[in-house]
């Protein structure tokens, strides 16, 4: 039998179904011949095979026509289920009922022993069902899977996914003691599978045919009440967004089936198999990158690893993934008490045998940072501690400078002083042609690490730059969710504003992948940039989130445009024009050519910048920021500051 995972051409599909139809016709002929043979074994005049070939030929033709009408040739053997066996019994019985009058017309049944009619029916059922169930048992390893009866009293759903994924969902609902769903049809990506059956459920078309499938099922009074994506999360977020729009147009909800290992039967007295809601990460999904996990393991295993900003969105996910790579110890550093407590508790519960320490400290305190490094002796440091909220830092510029620049400098200096083998700086796409203080401070942090990488050989500096992390604190997704919970409106700054997004897990995986690249994969001072895919129109994201909540954008939830905030850009870039990108051995990780500054020139300017921040000298602070990052466009920040001062006067 063909594996449905394989993409078949239309010609191949026709050949396979033809072979199945031929097999069933042969089984019909064999059933009649065996029935005649058995009949004559109980008489004194045994007959040779094919002695009554007219009866065998007629029965074979009749059975072939009945089997085709019942669609036996469309069934995929590896998905044989109880419903298929019921269809086989029905087709066999009808074949016998049609055969008898047909042969009567032809021969008046003069030569056919009447008892043969009663023998051929069970034989035909056995000959048709046995190969199918044997193949099903062989491929699934479970004989019970072929004999499960489908409950047809539940909510009708249309599955969208590959053959194996659809089969897994149907099988799990059949096994559950109580389930809520009845699968009335399947839509697939591979057009070659259209017309086949899985456990008695027809593959009715591709994703492009969903409207037509709904019309057909509605005509049969089996209109689906829900679309269900089966299997792992879709790789292509564009396709999920398109399906969401189709579901919205048809007035049905869209859900995702949990993977087979996630499916569970709830209360047997009325519970149901749980479906997962489609979330924003499904809408923005991209193909899974191929990761070099052995290299990531070698980077961390049996080493003392420190994560600064361990309680933040990126820092906490770094802690989770690093803990799974068997470090000798994990040092969690954060200045937020509750955030540090939460990630320490989570790591302790998930990895009880891992040696770890909580360090409540501010990276801006250089003396404390030096003492921590001297006492803990980390070998690898992931520096994720930063202030990142753009409008907030616009009006608290000195705080952004002291944390994002001063904190990074303190960590980098401590790494060099205490022999840390590698420091990984988490940067931002807002560092490219910055229009905000936040982006500028991240660019200065990049410059300092790049310059240190060139100036010394002891510590390897790895800078990783990427865009927005989906669902992180302060990002638009939780903001939109809060606004929808209040009934709206959802506020978007500008109809044209776009952003790059990736999930926290994907970002951290690629950070570890970049850090694990060999030192000779780039020149000193280079920075790695994560492939963020295509930018997302924020207004579209808002509308899709409204649809995901089962509401109508512009009707149930309004979307309002409020204007760009101080420091905010319409479009983000991940590369500066002076940083031509180059590929790396790691999929999803690109290399940017360095724009480093000589450390002897850079360091005094950074020291003066930090002194200006400590002295609350905004004039000197902005003058030095422009000196360090000439491309910084602060016009909107200055205008907003002037407006606020005038308003207060």
Secondary structure, 3 states (H helix, E strand, C coil): CCCCCCCCCHHHHHHHHHHHHHHHHHHHHHHHHHHHHHHHHCCCCCCCCCCCHHHHHHHHHHHHHHHHHHCHHHECHHHCCHHHHHHHHHHHHHHHHHHHHHHHHHHCCCCCCHHHHHHHHHHHHHHHHHHHHHHHHHHHCCHHHHHCCCCCCCEEEEEECCHHHHHHHHHHHHHCCCCCEEEEEEEECCHHHCCCEECCEEEEEEHHHHHHHHHHHHHCCCCCCEEEECCCCCCCHHHHHHHHHHHHHHCCEEEEECCCCCCCCCCCCCCCCCEEECCHHHHCCCCCCCCCHHHHHHHHCCCEEEEECCCCHHHHHHHHHHHCCCCCEEEEEECCHHHHHHHHHHHHHHCCCCCEEEEECCCCCHHHHHHHHHHHCCCEEEECCCCCCHHHHHCCHHHHHHHHHHHHHHHHHHHHHCCCCEEEEEEEHHHCCCCCHHHHHHHHHHHHHHHHHHHCCCCEEEEEEECEECCCCCCHHHHHHHHHHCCCCEEECCCCCEECEECHHHHHHHHHHHHCCCHHHCCCCCEEEECCCCCEEHHHHHHHHHHHCCCCECCCECEEECCCCCCCCCCCCCCCCCCCEEECCCCCEEEECCCCCCHHHHHHHHHHHHHHHHCCCHHHHHHHHHHHCCCCCCHHHHHHHHHHHHHHC
